[in-house]
Amino acid sequence: MPKVKPYSAYLIMLVILIADQITKVIVRASIELHHSVPVLSGIFGDTFMFTHVTNTGAAFSIGFSSDVVNRIFFITTTLLAIVFIIYLLYQSTHRIQVIAFGLVMGGAIGNLIDRIIMGGVTDFINVDFPDFIMHRFPIFNIADSSIFIAVCLLIIDMFFIKDAQPADSPQLAEHISEEIHTKEI
């Protein structure tokens, strides 16, 4: 299968990285740590809030008991993951993969910057989902969201698109050409 050009992934990465870092700077400057600001509380109550927290662990604050060990482990792991994602990016055969890898790189680098500079990741999006899974969903940020969306796109790619021929595939063009030729005869 032919590979697609990976350059748009870097543009996606840059957009996510800028949006993530700008929102985190705004939150750190305008909301005290562990305080919340309701969003459209007249309509939604406390369903949507911006809550300033710092997470030294991974998703759902999972990590080691030491913040220093967490910081070293997650910085190292993130750097290795970024190198691997760049490798996968250059092996991409579909645009959806390029988009997903751009989202992952933007999110990973956004959280990496926080870990290096701040010692932990700034999270602030606080959403209450129905209580059938957990009392309140863990607080997250734009970087986390972009990584989640990327994983969803890669799952879609793996189950629905992976076996399909890309639109610019020479085999597909040849097949279409044969179909047209046989119908003319």
C-alpha positions in Angstrom: 0.0 0.0 0.0 1.4 3.4 -0.8 2.3 5.7 2.0 0.7 9.2 2.4 2.5 12.4 2.9 2.9 13.0 6.7 3.4 16.8 6.7 -0.2 17.7 7.7 0.4 15.8 10.9 2.9 18.5 12.0 0.4 21.3 11.3 -2.2 19.4 13.4 0.4 18.9 16.1 1.2 22.6 16.1 -2.4 23.7 16.4 -3.1 21.3 19.2 0.1 22.2 21.0 -0.7 26.0 20.8 -4.3 25.6 21.9 -3.3 23.3 24.8 -0.6 25.6 26.1 -2.6 28.8 25.7 -5.5 27.4 27.6 -3.3 26.0 30.3 -1.6 29.4 30.7 -5.0 31.1 31.0 -6.1 28.6 33.6 -3.0 28.9 35.7 -3.2 32.7 35.6 -6.9 33.1 36.3 -8.1 30.1 38.5 -6.4 29.3 41.8 -5.2 25.7 42.2 -8.1 23.4 43.3 -10.8 26.1 42.6 -13.6 25.8 40.1 -15.4 28.2 37.8 -18.8 27.1 36.5 -19.5 27.3 32.8 -23.0 28.4 31.9 -24.2 27.4 35.3 -27.7 29.0 34.7 -28.2 26.4 32.0 -26.2 23.4 33.0 -25.7 23.8 36.8 -22.4 22.3 37.8 -22.2 19.9 34.8 -19.5 21.9 33.1 -16.7 23.6 35.1 -13.2 24.8 34.7 -11.3 23.3 37.7 -7.6 24.0 38.1 -5.7 20.9 39.2 -2.2 19.5 38.6 -1.7 15.9 37.8 1.7 14.3 38.3 0.5 10.8 37.2 -1.0 9.5 34.0 -4.6 9.3 33.0 -6.9 9.2 36.1 -3.9 10.3 38.2 -2.5 6.8 38.0 1.2 6.7 38.8 3.9 5.9 41.4 3.8 7.2 44.9 6.7 9.6 44.3 6.2 12.8 42.2 9.9 12.7 41.2 9.6 9.1 40.0 6.4 10.0 38.1 8.1 12.9 36.5 11.1 11.0 35.3 9.1 8.0 34.2 6.5 9.9 32.3 9.0 12.3 30.6 11.0 9.3 29.4 8.0 7.3 28.3 6.6 10.3 26.4 9.8 10.9 24.6 10.0 7.3 23.5 6.3 7.3 22.5 6.9 10.5 20.4 9.8 8.8 18.6 7.6 5.7 17.9 4.7 7.9 16.7 7.0 9.7 14.3 8.1 6.3 12.9 4.5 5.2 12.6 3.6 8.5 10.9 6.1 7.8 8.1 4.6 4.4 7.7 1.0 5.8 7.3 -1.1 4.5 4.5 -4.3 6.5 5.1 -5.0 10.2 5.9 -6.9 9.2 9.0 -3.6 7.8 10.4 -1.8 11.1 9.6 -4.5 13.1 11.4 -4.5 10.7 14.4 -0.7 10.8 14.7 -0.7 14.6 14.5 -3.3 14.7 17.4 -1.2 12.3 19.5 2.0 14.2 19.0 0.3 17.5 19.8 -1.2 16.1 23.0 1.9 14.2 24.1 4.1 17.2 23.6 1.6 19.5 25.3 1.6 17.4 28.4 5.4 16.8 28.2 6.0 20.6 28.3 3.9 20.7 31.5 5.8 17.9 33.1 9.2 19.4 32.2 8.4 23.0 33.2 5.7 22.7 35.9 6.5 19.3 37.3 3.0 18.0 36.5 0.2 18.4 33.9 -2.3 21.2 34.3 -5.8 19.8 33.9 -9.0 22.0 33.9 -11.9 20.6 32.0 -14.4 19.2 34.5 -17.5 17.5 33.2 -20.1 15.6 35.1 -21.4 12.5 33.3 -24.3 10.4 34.5 -23.3 8.4 37.6 -23.5 5.0 36.0 -19.7 4.8 35.6 -18.2 7.0 38.2 -19.3 9.9 40.4 -17.6 12.6 38.3 -15.3 12.1 35.3 -11.6 12.9 35.9 -10.5 16.4 35.0 -8.7 16.6 31.7 -7.2 19.1 29.2 -7.0 19.7 25.4 -3.9 17.5 25.1 -5.8 14.6 26.8 -8.8 15.2 24.5 -6.7 15.2 21.3 -5.0 11.9 22.4 -8.4 10.3 23.1 -9.8 11.5 19.7 -6.6 10.1 18.0 -7.1 6.7 19.7 -10.7 6.6 18.5 -9.6 7.5 14.9 -7.0 4.7 15.0 -9.6 2.2 16.2 -11.8 3.3 13.3 -8.9 2.9 11.0 -8.0 -0.5 12.3 -11.5 -2.0 12.1 -13.1 -0.2 9.2 -10.5 1.5 6.9 -7.3 -0.6 7.2 -8.3 -3.2 4.6 -9.9 -0.7 2.3 -7.9 0.6 -0.6 -6.9 4.3 -0.2 -8.5 6.7 -2.7 -5.2 7.4 -4.4 -4.2 3.7 -4.7 -2.8 2.7 -8.1 -4.5 -0.7 -7.7 -7.9 1.0 -7.2 -7.4 3.2 -10.2 -6.4 0.2 -12.3 -9.5 -1.7 -11.1 -11.8 1.2 -11.9 -10.2 1.5 -15.3 -10.8 -2.2 -16.0 -14.4 -1.9 -14.9 -15.0 1.0 -17.2 -13.3 -0.8 -20.1 -15.3 -4.0 -19.6 -18.6 -2.1 -19.5 -17.7 -0.3 -22.8 -17.3 -3.6 -24.6 
